[in-house]
Amino acid sequence: MARTLTATDRSALIRLASTLEKGSPERRAILAGLEKSARMPSMVLNDPEAYLRWARKTWEYNVNNPRLKFDAAVEKTRKKNRLPDTPEGRAEAAYHEIMLLQGGR
């Protein structure tokens, strides 16, 4: 069973293909493989109903996942507590600026 390519794998293959001579069989094979792996999954084309069931199940899992809910709560709290007058609300930038104004104590 062939494994799916990660973004890192794809980037490495693209870099490798770019070093090869244009029109070479190796370069063509790499690019053809990348194009083939980027196509839409056959489940979508062959059985749209199955794909919709899978997508719904995945979405429901992600919505009900306690870890994701915790991460969202942490992010919400972090945004609420940020300093509004700093660039992008970053507390580190404000602290650094204060330290510079105080002479680096």
C-alpha positions in Angstrom: 0.0 0.0 0.0 1.4 3.4 -1.0 1.6 6.0 1.7 0.4 9.5 1.1 3.0 12.2 0.6 3.4 14.8 3.3 4.0 18.5 2.4 7.7 18.0 3.3 8.0 15.0 0.9 6.3 17.0 -1.9 8.7 20.0 -1.3 11.7 17.7 -1.3 10.6 16.1 -4.6 9.9 19.5 -6.2 13.4 20.7 -5.2 14.9 17.5 -6.6 13.0 17.8 -9.8 14.1 21.5 -10.2 17.7 20.4 -10.1 17.2 17.9 -13.0 17.5 18.8 -16.6 14.3 19.9 -18.3 12.6 17.1 -20.2 14.7 14.4 -18.5 12.8 11.1 -17.8 13.6 11.3 -14.1 12.1 14.8 -13.9 9.0 13.8 -15.8 8.5 10.8 -13.6 8.8 12.9 -10.4 6.4 15.5 -11.7 3.9 12.9 -13.0 3.9 11.2 -9.6 3.3 14.5 -7.8 0.5 15.4 -10.2 -1.1 12.0 -9.6 -0.8 12.3 -5.8 -2.5 15.7 -5.9 -5.7 14.5 -7.5 -9.0 14.3 -5.8 -9.5 11.0 -3.8 -11.4 8.4 -5.7 -13.9 8.1 -2.9 -15.2 11.5 -3.8 -15.7 10.6 -7.4 -16.9 7.0 -7.0 -19.2 7.3 -4.0 -20.1 10.9 -3.1 -22.5 9.6 -0.4 -19.7 7.7 1.4 -17.5 10.8 1.2 -20.2 13.0 2.7 -20.7 10.4 5.6 -16.9 10.4 6.2 -16.7 14.2 6.1 -19.7 14.6 8.5 -18.1 12.0 10.9 -14.8 13.8 10.8 -16.3 17.2 11.4 -18.4 15.9 14.3 -15.3 14.3 15.9 -13.4 17.6 15.5 -16.2 19.6 17.0 -16.7 17.3 20.0 -13.0 16.6 20.6 -12.2 17.7 24.2 -8.6 18.6 23.3 -9.7 21.0 20.6 -12.3 22.6 22.9 -9.5 23.0 25.5 -7.2 24.6 22.9 -9.9 27.0 21.8 -10.6 28.0 25.5 -6.9 28.7 26.1 -6.7 30.7 22.9 -9.8 32.7 23.9 -8.4 33.4 27.3 -5.0 34.4 25.9 -6.7 36.9 23.5 -8.8 38.3 26.2 -5.8 38.9 28.5 -3.4 40.4 25.9 -2.3 44.0 26.1 -4.3 46.0 23.5 -1.8 48.8 22.9 1.2 46.6 21.9 1.9 45.5 18.3 -0.4 42.6 17.7 -1.2 42.5 21.4 2.0 40.7 22.3 2.9 40.9 26.0 6.5 40.0 25.2 6.9 43.1 23.1 5.5 45.3 25.8 7.8 43.8 28.4 10.8 44.3 26.1 9.8 47.9 25.5 9.4 48.6 29.2 12.8 47.0 29.9 14.4 49.2 27.2 12.8 52.3 28.7 14.1 51.4 32.2 17.6 51.0 31.0 17.6 47.2 30.9 17.3 46.5 34.7 
